[in-house]
Amino acid sequence: MRRFSIKMRASKGTEHISGAEKIVREDELAAYCTRLLNRALQHGKGSPDFINLKMEAVNEADIMYLPALPVTTLTADTPEEGMLLVRAQLERLGIRRVDEILQIWRQSYAMRGAILLDVDTLERLEPDHQRGVRATYMDAEGADEAACGGKNHFNEALVLATKVVNHPNIVAELCISDDPDYVTGYVAARKIGYVRITCLKPLGSPDGGRVFLFRGRAAELAGCLDYLQRQKVLVRFNGEAKV
């Protein structure tokens, strides 16, 4: 049976409200569209005045299957403690210029996509600095219908991080959710897995964004962008998370 990619995007004026995507079987398409529509209409950031649902067929042969990153949780009681833990993970990865990277991360808070940053030169590499880079075409293998009824931040973030850091030119990803009701963020990398940090912003803050840290030759950038934006990925969970 064919699979379909579904993408949902909701906004109010110029403000992004909600976004989500799934890769589902053809016989699940209608049910998932309804659930994603309900999710757009019931978001904590407000009621959208524009909702877009995009569906396209996916060739099974084009799907890459990846095991989910191993998960570690670090507890922070305040955003300041959380940022110290982020710093420690970056230093553990041998990344220099951490202060500057954290400052650039804040520039992603108003963007729809992520900043793609050269980890050594700190040059921003995304073609559109306003929009950023969106990692798309990914889901958990065997995701059930209940997963669309409400946002599961952890599982969705783990799927995205697993796809992103499995590209050989991506050294790490940093993320804070822009959901006002969710303060957890993460650092992810092949070397350390998915490191959840329980507090990276105050409750009620709409700030949030992503940085993908790139290392490689200029000639490798196009292939990395193509992977992030077009490669279809299904992530296989080992029991640590259930979608």
C-alpha positions as CSV (number, residue, x, y, z in Angstrom):
1,M,0.0,0.0,0.0
2,R,1.2,3.5,-0.8
3,R,2.3,6.0,1.8
4,F,1.6,9.7,1.8
5,S,3.5,12.6,3.4
6,I,1.1,15.1,5.1
7,K,2.3,18.5,6.2
8,M,0.3,20.9,8.2
9,R,1.1,24.6,8.7
10,A,-1.0,27.1,10.6
11,S,-0.4,30.9,11.1
12,K,-2.1,34.1,12.1
13,G,-1.1,37.0,10.1
14,T,2.7,36.7,9.9
15,E,2.9,34.7,13.2
16,H,3.6,31.0,13.0
17,I,1.1,29.1,15.1
18,S,1.6,25.4,14.5
19,G,3.3,22.9,12.2
20,A,3.5,19.1,12.0
21,E,3.9,16.3,9.5
22,K,3.4,12.6,9.2
23,I,4.2,9.8,6.7
24,V,1.2,7.4,6.7
25,R,-0.4,4.6,4.7
26,E,-3.0,5.6,2.2
27,D,-5.9,4.1,4.2
28,E,-4.9,6.3,7.2
29,L,-4.8,9.5,5.2
30,A,-8.2,10.9,6.0
31,A,-7.9,10.2,9.7
32,Y,-4.5,11.9,10.1
33,C,-5.6,14.9,8.1
34,T,-8.5,15.4,10.5
35,R,-6.2,15.1,13.5
36,L,-3.7,17.5,12.2
37,L,-6.5,20.0,11.4
38,N,-7.8,19.7,15.0
39,R,-4.2,20.2,16.3
40,A,-3.9,23.4,14.3
41,L,-7.2,24.8,15.6
42,Q,-6.4,24.0,19.3
43,H,-2.9,25.3,19.7
44,G,-1.7,27.2,22.8
45,K,-0.3,30.0,20.7
46,G,-3.7,31.0,19.5
47,S,-6.3,30.6,16.8
48,P,-4.9,30.6,13.3
49,D,-6.5,32.4,10.3
50,F,-4.6,30.3,7.8
51,I,-4.2,26.6,7.7
52,N,-2.4,24.6,4.9
53,L,-2.5,20.8,4.5
54,K,-0.3,19.4,1.9
55,M,-0.4,15.7,0.9
56,E,1.9,13.9,-1.6
57,A,2.6,10.2,-2.4
58,V,5.8,8.7,-1.1
59,N,7.7,5.9,-2.9
60,E,8.5,3.2,-0.4
61,A,11.9,2.7,-2.1
62,D,12.8,6.3,-1.3
63,I,12.4,5.9,2.5
64,M,15.4,5.7,4.7
65,Y,14.9,3.8,8.0
66,L,17.0,5.0,11.0
67,P,17.1,3.8,14.7
68,A,16.1,6.4,17.2
69,L,19.0,8.2,19.0
70,P,19.6,6.9,22.6
71,V,18.0,9.3,25.1
72,T,19.5,10.9,28.2
73,T,17.6,13.3,30.4
74,L,19.4,16.1,32.4
75,T,17.4,18.0,35.1
76,A,17.6,21.8,35.3
77,D,15.5,23.8,37.7
78,T,16.0,27.1,35.9
79,P,16.8,28.3,32.3
80,E,20.2,29.4,33.6
81,E,21.0,26.0,34.8
82,G,19.7,24.5,31.6
83,M,22.0,26.7,29.5
84,L,25.0,25.6,31.5
85,L,24.1,22.0,30.7
86,V,23.9,22.9,27.0
87,R,27.3,24.5,27.2
88,A,28.7,21.3,28.8
89,Q,27.3,19.1,26.0
90,L,28.8,21.3,23.3
91,E,32.2,21.3,25.1
92,R,31.9,17.5,25.4
93,L,31.6,17.5,21.6
94,G,34.8,19.5,21.3
95,I,33.0,22.5,19.9
96,R,34.7,25.9,20.3
97,R,33.2,29.4,20.4
98,V,30.3,28.2,22.5
99,D,29.3,31.7,23.7
100,E,28.9,32.9,20.1
101,I,26.9,29.8,19.0
102,L,24.5,30.4,21.9
103,Q,24.0,34.0,20.9
104,I,23.3,33.0,17.3
105,W,20.8,30.4,18.5
106,R,18.7,33.2,19.9
107,Q,18.4,34.6,16.4
108,S,16.4,31.6,15.3
109,Y,13.6,32.3,17.8
110,A,11.5,34.3,15.2
111,M,12.2,32.0,12.3
112,R,10.0,29.2,10.8
113,G,13.1,27.0,10.2
114,A,16.5,26.4,11.7
115,I,19.7,28.3,11.4
116,L,22.3,26.2,9.5
117,L,25.6,27.3,11.0
118,D,29.2,26.5,10.1
119,V,30.4,25.3,13.5
120,D,34.0,26.5,12.9
121,T,33.6,29.8,11.1
122,L,30.1,30.7,12.4
123,E,28.9,31.6,8.9
124,R,25.2,31.2,8.4
125,L,24.7,28.8,5.5
126,E,20.9,28.7,5.0
127,P,19.9,30.1,1.6
128,D,17.1,32.2,3.1
129,H,18.1,33.8,6.5
130,Q,14.5,34.8,7.2
131,R,12.9,31.4,6.7
132,G,15.8,29.2,7.7
133,V,16.1,25.5,6.8
134,R,13.2,23.1,7.6
135,A,14.0,19.5,8.1
136,T,11.0,17.7,6.6
137,Y,9.7,14.3,5.4
138,M,10.1,12.3,8.6
139,D,8.0,10.3,11.0
140,A,8.1,7.4,13.5
141,E,7.6,4.0,11.9
142,G,4.3,2.6,13.0
143,A,3.0,5.9,14.5
144,D,-0.6,5.4,15.8
145,E,-3.5,7.7,15.3
146,A,-3.5,8.9,18.9
147,A,-0.2,10.7,18.3
148,C,-1.9,13.3,16.3
149,G,-4.6,14.1,18.8
150,G,-2.2,16.3,20.8
151,K,1.4,17.3,20.4
152,N,4.0,14.8,21.8
153,H,6.9,17.1,21.9
154,F,9.5,14.5,23.0
155,N,8.7,11.9,20.3
156,E,8.4,14.5,17.5
157,A,11.6,16.1,18.5
158,L,13.4,12.8,18.7
159,V,12.3,11.9,15.2
160,L,13.6,15.2,13.8
161,A,16.9,15.1,15.7
162,T,17.5,11.5,14.6
163,K,17.1,12.4,11.0
164,V,19.1,15.6,11.2
165,V,22.2,14.4,13.0
166,N,22.5,11.3,10.9
167,H,23.8,13.4,8.1
168,P,27.6,13.1,8.2
169,N,28.1,16.9,7.9
170,I,25.8,17.7,10.9
171,V,27.9,17.9,14.1
172,A,25.0,18.7,16.5
173,E,21.5,20.2,16.8
174,L,20.3,22.6,19.5
175,C,16.6,23.1,20.0
176,I,14.1,24.9,22.3
177,S,10.4,24.4,21.6
178,D,8.4,27.6,20.8
179,D,5.4,26.2,22.6
180,P,4.7,28.5,25.6
181,D,3.6,25.5,27.7
182,Y,6.8,23.4,27.1
183,V,10.1,24.4,28.5
184,T,12.3,21.4,27.7
185,G,14.9,21.5,25.0
186,Y,17.8,19.3,23.8
187,V,21.2,18.9,22.3
188,A,21.6,16.1,19.9
189,A,24.6,14.5,18.1
190,R,25.7,11.1,16.9
191,K,28.3,11.0,19.6
192,I,26.1,11.8,22.6
193,G,22.6,10.8,21.4
194,Y,19.6,12.9,22.3
195,V,20.2,14.8,25.5
196,R,17.0,16.3,26.9
197,I,17.4,19.3,29.2
198,T,14.3,19.9,31.3
199,C,14.3,23.7,31.6
200,L,15.6,26.0,28.9
201,K,13.2,28.9,29.1
202,P,10.5,30.3,31.5
203,L,7.0,28.8,31.4
204,G,4.8,30.9,29.1
205,S,7.6,32.1,26.9
206,P,6.9,31.8,23.1
207,D,10.6,31.9,22.3
208,G,12.1,28.8,20.7
209,G,14.3,27.8,17.7
210,R,16.8,25.5,16.2
211,V,20.4,25.5,15.1
212,F,22.0,22.8,13.0
213,L,25.8,22.8,13.3
214,F,27.5,22.0,10.1
215,R,31.1,21.0,9.4
216,G,32.4,20.3,5.9
217,R,33.5,21.6,2.6
218,A,31.5,24.1,0.6
219,A,30.9,21.5,-2.0
220,E,29.1,19.3,0.6
221,L,26.5,21.9,1.6
222,A,24.1,21.3,-1.3
223,G,23.9,17.6,-0.5
224,C,23.3,18.3,3.2
225,L,20.4,20.7,2.4
226,D,18.9,18.2,0.0
227,Y,19.0,15.5,2.7
228,L,17.5,17.8,5.4
229,Q,14.7,19.1,3.2
230,R,13.9,16.1,0.9
231,Q,15.1,12.7,2.2
232,K,12.2,10.6,3.4
233,V,12.9,9.1,6.8
234,L,11.1,6.7,9.2
235,V,12.6,6.4,12.7
236,R,12.4,3.1,14.5
237,F,12.0,3.2,18.2
238,N,13.5,0.6,20.6
239,G,11.0,1.0,23.4
240,E,12.4,4.2,25.0
241,A,9.7,6.2,23.4
242,K,6.4,5.2,22.0
243,V,4.6,7.3,19.4
